[in-house]
Amino acid sequence: MSQHKIRMGVAGAGVFGRNHLRVIAANARAELAAVYDPDTERARAAAAEFGGAACASLEEFAARCEAAVIASPTTTHADAACRLMEAGLDVLVEKPMAASLGEASRMIETARRHGRLLQVGHLERFNPAVEAARRILRLPLFFEIHRLSVFSPRSLDVDVVADLMIHDLDLVLSMTGEEPSEVRAAGIAVLSPKPDIANVRLEFPGGCIANLTASRVSTERVRKLRFFQPRQYVSVDYARQECISIRVSEDRQVRFEPQPVAKGEPLARQLDAFLDSVAARSRPAVDGEAGARALALALQIAERIAAHGKVVAERLRSASI
């Protein structure tokens, strides 16, 4: 008996929406059934390239699908997700899951009330190098994370924290299993109206410290996570999908130990995890609650950056610069 293919669609046919269309079209367990975008020409072009029907409305889109990916602007996530879940669809929504905690709560409650699955697209959870690091994770005491990217007009509706750093916030929260007890942050806007560079320091009740830097105006691309735990330093290169452990042995020898990594595209692996949940009706690997925790921290950081910005602005005024 052939396995039932899950009819899927993508709402939002922009740059990242097209990536989702590509991996769905290539997945043998899914059928690409529909594409929706308010820009009907863009929807038609995406459907012609990847397959599925170009839909003129979200209602038509919902009627064709069992599950959907939402890859539209963040401000539209909550409305689209709730409408689709109310129509009976399971939803994978891009990060950040919503523009506010109130919207995130509404999405979680809608999923609960209608018995739908809600997964949030924190992609690095499915990076094979991160999974390798998790296998040796014991007691992380210090994180140093850098995520630098060259400027792109994509995702300028959110700041660099919600655009880039939120991936790392989600990982730190999941790896420590704690909420931070203190948050310090600074950031500046460079090429957009919102902060494009941010530096954050998190302190956790268990003693762990996390330093995170994110920039979307860098001249180079860097995506690295490092954490330290007793007698061990672990380095993860997200892009290269490499994980190396540097350990001090009992005889005080420093040992470099590359960890085995089964490389694969995180976006495709995320889709497989979502399809697993849809088929088994099981809790998603990154559920709405996890997405809301990362969003809450990102919003808290945004408040700290805004407060820091006021201090800087006042200093510039007093210095007549």
N, C-alpha and C positions, 0 to 999 in steps of 0.2 A: 504494500500500500504506500503510495507516495505521500510525503509529508505535506501538510497544508501550508501553503505560502501565505504569510501575513501581508495583507494589502496595506501598503504604507503610502503616505504622501508627505510632501514638504511644503510648509507655509513660509514663504520668504525665499525668493529666487535670486538673492544677491550673491556675493562672493562665497560666503560660507554656506549658504543654502545650496549652492551648486556642488559644493564638496559633499554635502549630505546626499544629494541626488545621485552623485557618482557612486558612493559606497552602497547605497540601497540598490541601485541598478545592478551592481556587481555581486550582490549577496544572493546565494541560491535559495535562502530561506524566506526571502521577501519578494513581493511583487510591487514594483513602483506603479502606483495606481493614479496618482494625481499630483499636480503642482498648483499652488495658489500664490499669487502676488497681486497687490493692488494695481501694479503696473502690468496690465494685461499683455503687452507686447513682450515684456521680460518673461512672464510666465509661459507664453507660447514658445519663445525661443528656447527656454530651458526644457520644456516638454519635448520639443522637436529633437533636442540633442540627447536627452537621457531617457525619454519615454514617459508614459503616463498621460493623463488628460490635463490640459490647461483649463483651470476652473475660473469662472467669472465671479464666484462668491465663496465665502467660507462655508456656507450651507451646502453648496454643490460639492465642495471638496470633502466635507464630512461624510456625505452620503456615499462617497466612493471608497472610503478608507476604514480600516479597523484601528490603525495607529498612525500617529503623525509626529513629525519633527517640526518644531517651531524655531525658525531661524530668521525671524523678522526683528526690527529694532526693539530694544529692551522695553520701551514704553508701551509696546503692543502685546507683550508676552502674556500678561495676566488675562486680558480680555479674550485673546485667541485661545489660550489654554483652557479657560473655564468654559467657553462656548463649545470647544471640541470635546471636552470631558463630559459635559452635559449631554452631548449628542452620542455618547457611548464610546469615544475613542480613548485609547491609552496615549500618553503624550511624553515625548522627550523634548524638553525645552532647553534652548541654549542658555549659557550663563551670561551675565547674572540672571537669575530666574525671573526677577521682577525689578521694577524701579523703586519699590518701597516694601517695607516689611508687612504693611497692611495688605498689599497686593499678593505677596508671597503667602500670607496666611489664608487669603481667600482661595488661592490655587490649591493649597493643601487640604482645606476643608471641602472644596468641590470634589477633589479626588476621593476623599473619604466618603462623602455623601453618595457619590455615584458609583463607588466600587471600581474606580479607574486607577491605573498605575501612572505615577508622575515621577519621571527621572529628570535630573538636571545635568546638563552637559559639561561637567567638570572633567575635561578630557584627559588631564594628566593622571588621573586615577587608573587609566587604562594603558599608560605608557609602560612597556615591558621593563624598562630600567627602574621605574618606581616600584613595580611589583617585586623586582629582585631585591631592592633595598628593604622593602617591607618584610621580606623573609628573614632578614638579619636584624631587624629593628628590635631593640630590647628596652633601653631606657634613655631616650634622647634628652640631652641636657643643653645643647646649643645648636641652632640652625643658622646657616648663612645662605641666603638665596638671592640670586641675581637673574632677572628676566629683562633683557634689553632688546629692543626692536627698532628698526628704521621706521621713519614716519610713513604713515599710510592714512588716507582720508577715511578708511573704514573705521566704524565704531566710535566716531567722534561725538556721539550722543551721550557717551559716558566718559568718566575720567579714567586715567591710567590704572587706578586701583581696581575698578570694576571691569575694565577692559582686559588687563593682563595679570595684575597681581592676585586677583581673586582665585586663580588656579592654585597658587602657592598657599594662600590663606586656607583654602579647603584642605590641602595636604597637611599643613601644620596642625590644623584642628583635628584631623582624623588620626594623625600620628601621635599626638600628645594625649588625645582623649580628654582634653580640658578646654575650658574657655579662659582667655587671658584675664589676668587680674589687673594689668596695667597696659595701656596703649599709648605710645608716643609716635607722632608722625609729622612729617613736613613734606611739602611738595610745591611745585610751581608750574604755572601754565607757560608754555613756550610758543607753540605753533597752533594751539587751539584755545577756545575759551575756558577749557577745563584743565586741571593739572595733568601735565604730560610726563612729569618725573615725580617720583615719590620714594621716600625712605621711611621705613616703619620699624619700630622696636616693640616687640611683644614680650611681656613677662607673664609666666604661668604660675599658678599656685604651687605646683610641684617643683619649682626651681628652674624649669627650662626657660631659656631665652631664645627668641627668634629675631634675627635682623633680616629684613627684606628690602630689596631695591628693585624698582621697576621703572623703565623708561621706554617711551615710544618715539623718542627723538634721538636715538643713538646712531652712531656711524657704523655699528657692528651689531650682529645678532648673537646674544648670549642667553642661554637658558640652562642654568645650573643650580642644583640644590646640594648642599653639604650639611651633614649633621654629625655631631660628636656625641658619643656615649662612652661609658667606662671602658678604657683601654682600646677604643676603636674610633676611627674616623671613616665616614662613608661619603663618597662623592658620586653624584648622579649627574650625568649630562643628558638632559631631556632629548635634545636634538639628535645626538649620536646614538642614543639608547645604550649608554654604557654605565655600568655601576662598578665602582672599585672600592674595596675595603682596605684600609691601612690599619693594621693591628699590631699591638705590642705584645709579643709572646711572653711566657713566664720566664724565659731566659733573657728577657729585655732586648730581643731582636725585633726590628721593624719589618713587618711582612706585608707586601703588596699582593692583594688577592682579588683579581678580577672575578666578579660574580657572573654566573651563567645567565645570559639574557636571550630569550627567544624573541628576536626582533619582529615587529609587526606594526602596521599603521594603527595608532591609537583610535582614530575615528572609526575605522572598521571594527576594531575590537569593542569599542563602546556600543556600536550597533548590535553586535552579536550578544552582548550582555543584556541589552534592552529586549531583543527578541527572545532570549532565554526567559526573562521575567514575564513577558507577554504570554508566551506559550505555557509556562508553569504557573502563572498567576502568583508570582513570588515577589517579594520586596525588592525594588531596584537597588543596584549597588550604590548609587548616589541618589537617595530619595529626596523628596521635597524638604524634609526637615534638615538634611545635611546642606542642601542648597540655601535654605533660610539662615542657617548658622553662618555660612560664609558671607551671605549678603549682609547680615547684621554687623559682622565685623568690618566689612568693607565700608558700610555707612558710618560706623563709629570712627574709622580712620579718616573718612572724608570730613567729618566734623572737626577732628584734630587738625587736619590740614587747613581747613578754613580758619580756625582760631590762630594757627601759626601765621597764616597769610595776613590777618589783621595786624598782628604784631609787626611784621615786616613792613606793611604799608605805612603804619604809623611812624616807624623809624625812618622810612624814606621821606615822608612828609617833613619830619622834624629836621632832617639833614638837608632839606631842599634839593633833593636829587631828582 
